[in-house]
Amino acid sequence: MKKFLFLIFLIAAPVQADVRHSIKSSATITLDPAYSSATRIGSTYSVSGSNVTPSKTISGTTTSGAIGGLNIGSVTAGVPAFIDTDFTVTTAGSAFSAVESLTQGDAVQSATTVSSGVVGSLPSLGSTVTGSGGVTGGTITSLTSGVHTCAGTMGAGSSCTATSIIETLVD
């Protein structure tokens, strides 16, 4: 009987538990900045041929057997002037070929500016990456329940993230 009473006390013993309850709510508005990254390409000149005689003319003086090219003594906005190459067929009536290639480099441009979070004048260079940036106008609203929401007008480059975590833990 004593063993039976002990067993009844074990079964009827009160139970204890730790209960924790928490509500966490947050919201964040993110605006990307406006940016622009540009790389200028340089000027290049090349010439090749067969059965042709090149010549160049500078200030009225023609030099046979010389090729034109880039005149680094005459640079405008960071771009050298171009001197053309003239070709004459060396052996008349025979096959000939002539190839002339010019890549005109990018001129130095004025810096891009950011006004009201927007790049207004985009550069146009050999390689250009530009982002206009986010647009303000988003708002965070806090409800009476303590939960946050996002509202308003947001464009490209802007975002709003609202997070609510409701946690109940029983140990």
C-alpha positions as CSV (number, residue, x, y, z in Angstrom):
1,M,0.0,0.0,0.0
2,K,2.9,2.4,0.7
3,K,4.2,1.8,-2.7
4,F,0.8,2.5,-4.2
5,L,0.5,5.8,-2.3
6,F,3.9,6.9,-3.6
7,L,2.9,6.1,-7.1
8,I,-0.3,8.2,-6.7
9,F,1.8,11.2,-5.5
10,L,4.0,10.9,-8.6
11,I,1.1,10.8,-10.9
12,A,-0.7,13.8,-9.2
13,A,2.5,16.0,-8.9
14,P,2.0,19.5,-10.4
15,V,3.7,20.2,-13.7
16,Q,5.9,23.2,-14.3
17,A,6.7,24.8,-17.6
18,D,8.5,28.0,-18.7
19,V,6.5,29.9,-21.3
20,R,8.0,32.7,-23.3
21,H,6.2,34.8,-25.8
22,S,7.7,37.5,-28.0
23,I,6.7,39.6,-31.0
24,K,9.4,41.2,-33.0
25,S,8.6,43.5,-35.9
26,S,10.9,45.6,-38.1
27,A,10.9,47.3,-41.5
28,T,13.7,48.7,-43.6
29,I,13.6,50.9,-46.7
30,T,16.6,50.6,-49.0
31,L,17.6,53.1,-51.7
32,D,20.4,52.2,-54.1
33,P,22.7,55.1,-54.9
34,A,23.0,56.4,-58.4
35,Y,26.3,55.3,-60.0
36,S,28.1,55.5,-63.3
37,S,31.3,53.7,-64.4
38,A,32.7,54.4,-67.8
39,T,35.9,53.3,-69.6
40,R,37.1,55.2,-72.6
41,I,38.4,53.2,-75.6
42,G,41.6,54.4,-77.3
43,S,42.4,55.2,-80.9
44,T,44.0,52.6,-83.1
45,Y,45.2,52.6,-86.6
46,S,46.5,49.8,-88.8
47,V,47.3,49.3,-92.5
48,S,48.4,46.3,-94.6
49,G,48.5,45.4,-98.2
50,S,50.2,43.7,-101.1
51,N,51.4,45.1,-104.4
52,V,50.7,48.6,-103.1
53,T,53.0,51.5,-102.2
54,P,51.7,53.6,-99.3
55,S,52.3,57.4,-99.0
56,K,51.1,60.1,-96.6
57,T,50.6,63.8,-97.1
58,I,51.1,66.3,-94.3
59,S,50.8,70.1,-94.9
60,G,51.1,69.6,-98.7
61,T,54.2,67.4,-98.5
62,T,53.8,63.8,-99.7
63,T,56.2,61.1,-98.4
64,S,56.2,57.9,-100.5
65,G,56.7,54.6,-98.7
66,A,55.3,56.0,-95.4
67,I,52.0,55.3,-93.7
68,G,49.7,57.6,-91.9
69,G,48.5,57.0,-88.5
70,L,47.7,58.9,-85.3
71,N,49.1,62.4,-84.9
72,I,49.8,62.7,-81.2
73,G,51.1,66.2,-81.8
74,S,47.5,67.2,-82.5
75,V,45.1,66.1,-79.8
76,T,41.6,67.4,-79.3
77,A,39.6,66.4,-76.2
78,G,42.0,63.5,-75.6
79,V,41.7,62.1,-79.1
80,P,44.7,62.3,-81.5
81,A,44.2,63.5,-85.1
82,F,44.2,61.0,-87.9
83,I,46.7,61.0,-90.8
84,D,45.3,59.1,-93.9
85,T,47.4,56.7,-95.9
86,D,47.2,56.9,-99.7
87,F,47.9,53.8,-101.8
88,T,49.1,53.4,-105.4
89,V,49.3,50.1,-107.2
90,T,53.0,49.1,-107.5
91,T,52.8,46.8,-110.5
92,A,49.9,47.8,-112.8
93,G,47.7,45.0,-114.0
94,S,48.7,42.7,-111.1
95,A,46.5,41.7,-108.2
96,F,46.7,44.0,-105.2
97,S,45.0,44.4,-101.8
98,A,45.0,47.2,-99.3
99,V,43.3,47.3,-95.8
100,E,43.1,50.3,-93.6
101,S,41.5,50.2,-90.2
102,L,40.8,53.1,-87.8
103,T,39.1,53.0,-84.4
104,Q,38.4,56.6,-83.3
105,G,38.9,56.8,-79.5
106,D,36.4,58.3,-77.0
107,A,36.8,62.0,-76.3
108,V,37.1,63.2,-72.7
109,Q,33.7,64.0,-71.5
110,S,32.5,66.0,-68.5
111,A,31.9,64.2,-65.3
112,T,28.4,62.8,-64.7
113,T,26.5,64.4,-61.8
114,V,23.9,63.0,-59.5
115,S,21.0,65.3,-58.7
116,S,18.1,64.3,-56.5
117,G,19.4,60.7,-56.6
118,V,19.3,60.5,-60.4
119,V,22.1,60.5,-63.0
120,G,20.7,63.1,-65.4
121,S,23.2,63.0,-68.3
122,L,24.5,59.5,-69.1
123,P,28.0,59.1,-70.6
124,S,28.4,57.4,-73.9
125,L,31.8,55.9,-73.9
126,G,33.3,52.5,-75.1
127,S,32.1,50.7,-72.0
128,T,29.5,52.3,-69.7
129,V,27.6,50.9,-66.8
130,T,25.1,53.3,-65.1
131,G,22.4,52.9,-62.5
132,S,19.9,55.6,-61.9
133,G,19.5,54.9,-58.2
134,G,16.4,54.5,-56.0
135,V,13.5,56.9,-55.8
136,T,12.2,58.1,-52.4
137,G,8.5,57.9,-51.6
138,G,8.2,54.7,-49.6
139,T,6.9,54.9,-46.0
140,I,6.9,52.5,-43.1
141,T,3.5,52.3,-41.3
142,S,3.3,50.9,-37.8
143,L,-0.1,49.2,-37.1
144,T,-1.7,49.2,-33.6
145,S,-0.9,45.5,-33.4
146,G,2.8,46.4,-33.5
147,V,3.3,45.0,-37.0
148,H,5.0,47.2,-39.6
149,T,4.0,47.5,-43.2
150,C,5.5,49.2,-46.3
151,A,3.5,51.6,-48.4
152,G,4.1,54.4,-50.9
153,T,5.5,54.8,-54.4
154,M,9.0,53.3,-54.9
155,G,10.7,52.9,-58.2
156,A,13.6,50.9,-59.5
157,G,16.5,50.8,-57.1
158,S,14.3,51.1,-54.0
159,S,12.8,48.4,-51.8
160,C,11.0,47.9,-48.5
161,T,11.2,44.8,-46.4
162,A,8.9,44.3,-43.4
163,T,9.4,41.4,-41.1
164,S,7.2,40.2,-38.2
165,I,8.3,37.3,-36.0
166,I,5.8,35.9,-33.4
167,E,7.4,33.4,-31.2
168,T,6.0,31.2,-28.4
169,L,8.4,28.9,-26.6
170,V,7.4,26.3,-24.0
171,D,10.2,24.6,-22.1
